[in-house]
Amino acid sequence: MSYDLVVLGGGPAGYLACERAAHEGMKVVLIEKRNVGGVCLNEGCIPSKTFLYSAKIKDGAQHGDKYGVKCQGIEIDHPAVVARKNKVVKSLTGGIASMLKGLKVEWVRAAGVIKGKGPDGYEVEADGKIYAGRRLLIATGSEAAMPPIDGLHDQYEKGFALTNREILDIEAVPEKLVVIGGGVIGLEMASYFNSAGSEVTVIEMLDQIGGPIDTDIAKLLKKNYEDKGIAFKMGCKVTKIEDGAVVYEEAGKQQKAQCDKTLVCIGRKANTQGIGLENIGVLTERGAVVTDEHMKTNLPEVYAAGDVNGRSMLAHTAYREAEVAVNNMLGKKDKMKYNAIPGVIYTNPEVAGVGETEQSAKEKGLDVTVKKVPMQFAGRYVAENEGGNGFIKIIVDNKWNKLLGVHMITNYSSEIIWGADALVDKEMNIEAIKKIVFPHPTVSEIIREAIWQL
């Protein structure tokens, strides 16, 4: 069975590559054993957002008296939240499957293993058959990293320790939940279960939550959630997971956090094992496939996109990488840029940022101006956020007078950041940005306010 393109993996990078390639007339086969959509659609981005939206509605109703709305008996019906999550996922995965079918993309629902290169191209075995393609796209995604913590494997098997996959199907809200890892996944799940009634403790090895986000934003987000009742154990290392408890070191002393469930989310690792990369000699580093700016590997006509290359483990990065890969397959010059990849944490309030932070600019020795402006300068924010304390921070290159970074903590930031991303990506001059007309009243006007206050 010979094809123009064999795609191994049906997550965001894989299925979008199939769509783009098929639109261009390529004969495409997708090899994916599970539902299309990958981690993002089935057990990550989309499912978690259904959880968080339910929490947001509950929190809004609970504090409705600030806005003249009084409610009583407010609670989260967790089984109903899970049921709705499943409905949303089924709808979206079904839509993607229908789209691929309409484009005549063949979907082989089985695990695939690269076997070698034959007369018709790179050969992948799936369900006992060989599928050969002139080009091969590796898009096998990633999985939750499981650190070598004493007792983790046993407690995972018992169902006490969970990853992002299991937490989204949990049947009941745990009375006490310990989250190991204060990154994006950990914070979002801590946010939901705090709203759902759990007593939540977050244990983070670093001194800051949110990974590489702006330091001031990380501090404010942590304070906001401490005010909501979440406990943070910073600079602490988990040493053991046992029945009903997580053991950790804090200031050189052993501590124990009792809980009903623990969520392990200390990062992700590329899925490169067991797919046959060694059979054709694909180069990997630190467990991820090495790619250049054209998404090419070290082998001709072999590409890799999405989490499997470890460059930027975000679904929207995977989408763009897939487009770059397909364009280069077709002879269209295109390259991937990583300087303006937006990041979002869908907590309440949301956090979003793109480009250089104040800290990264300082570490690189860049000559910049940093401007921090309270969200109260946006009228709609004041109207909709009683007592809100969000802000925006912009980073401007002094030599070229262009925008290098935008970071904010406010609801709607996930819907605003794309515009800031465009400004950073296109290296727009500050004077040109001042001439952009923003709709009024919108929260997005805070970008204009910050620019004019430089």
MONOR-V741401 format. One record per run of one state. SS is the DSSP state (helix for helix, strand for strand, loop for the rest). FROM is the first residue (numbers start at 1). TO is the last residue. If there is no record, write none. Layout:
SS;FROM;TO + SS;FROM;TO
This chain:
loop;1;1 + strand;2;8 + loop;9;11 + helix;12;23 + loop;24;27 + strand;28;31 + loop;32;37 + helix;38;43 + loop;44;44 + helix;45;62 + loop;63;63 + helix;64;67 + loop;68;77 + helix;78;102 + loop;103;105 + strand;106;108 + loop;109;111 + strand;112;118 + loop;119;120 + strand;121;126 + loop;127;128 + strand;129;138 + loop;139;141 + strand;142;144 + loop;145;149 + strand;150;150 + loop;151;151 + helix;152;158 + loop;159;160 + strand;161;162 + loop;163;163 + helix;164;167 + loop;168;175 + strand;176;180 + loop;181;183 + helix;184;196 + loop;197;198 + strand;199;204 + loop;205;214 + helix;215;227 + loop;228;230 + strand;231;234 + loop;235;236 + strand;237;242 + loop;243;244 + strand;245;250 + loop;251;252 + strand;253;258 + loop;259;260 + strand;261;264 + loop;265;267 + strand;268;270 + loop;271;276 + helix;277;279 + loop;280;283 + strand;284;285 + loop;286;287 + strand;288;289 + loop;290;295 + strand;296;296 + loop;297;301 + strand;302;304 + loop;305;306 + helix;307;309 + loop;310;314 + helix;315;329 + loop;330;342 + strand;343;345 + loop;346;350 + strand;351;355 + loop;356;357 + helix;358;363 + loop;364;367 + strand;368;374 + helix;375;377 + loop;378;378 + helix;379;384 + loop;385;390 + strand;391;397 + loop;398;401 + strand;402;409 + loop;410;412 + helix;413;425 + loop;426;428 + strand;429;429 + helix;430;433 + loop;434;444 + helix;445;452 + loop;453;454
